[in-house]
Amino acid sequence: MDGQTLYIGNLRLFEELGLSPQPVAEQVRRLQAEGKTAMVLGTEKAFLGIVAVADEVRETSRIAIAELKKAGIEKTILLTGDNAVTARAIAAQVGVDAFEAELLPQDKVAAIRRLAQQYGKVAMVGDGINDAPALAAATVGIAMGGVGTDAALETADIVLMADDLSKLPFTIRLSRAALRVIRQNIAFSLVTKAIAVIAVFPGWLTLWLAVLGDMGATLLVTLNGMRLMRLKPEK
């Protein structure tokens, strides 16, 4: 601006520029304690000001975390690039079990891999370009479609088209129900085919019975799959 380079970032940035953080450190800590992200503005020689922003925690986020725990999710963890004080405040508001703060994209990937080794399977929910590597590393990557970046949407396995975390518990319930139906249909099909093969040897299986059995099995499998349409989100 007017030939002068301005810098905006956290205090570490200005420490790297050679400035002592003391003049603004107390104000930054006070803002962070309020759950805000403090961005310091300055030049290579002096601080100019502080810009503080805060994410608005939706009530649906707390409800979604509670519903996930009811659904049997063992542990919920907040991974964020924000500072530890702000992360702790947000984690307390939404009710997650733990948090890890000040993470760069590669740190989020390392955290996901560590959690996968500890718990076996990990689902990652994200929306930003910084979340894309972690989404790819997770067992299941879930992107928020309403506000998600193209990189996150392309990387994720599942995209929630509505920007609403309350859809996540329903997604898990629907996925589990779909897996049950798939297993039922496979088991039914295998049993039907086995009976048909056994019926060939004594000559019980006629052409019409074979056609009826094949079409009947197809219809029953289809109707069983259509039961998923009855599954609705809980209000």
Beta strands, then each sheet from edge to edge (+ up, - down):
strand 1: 7-9
strand 2: 37-42
strand 3: 47-53
strand 4: 77-79
strand 5: 98-100
strand 6: 123-126
strand 7: 140-144
strand 8: 158-160
sheet 1: 1+ 2- 3+
sheet 2: 4+ 5+
sheet 3: 6+ 7+ 8+
end
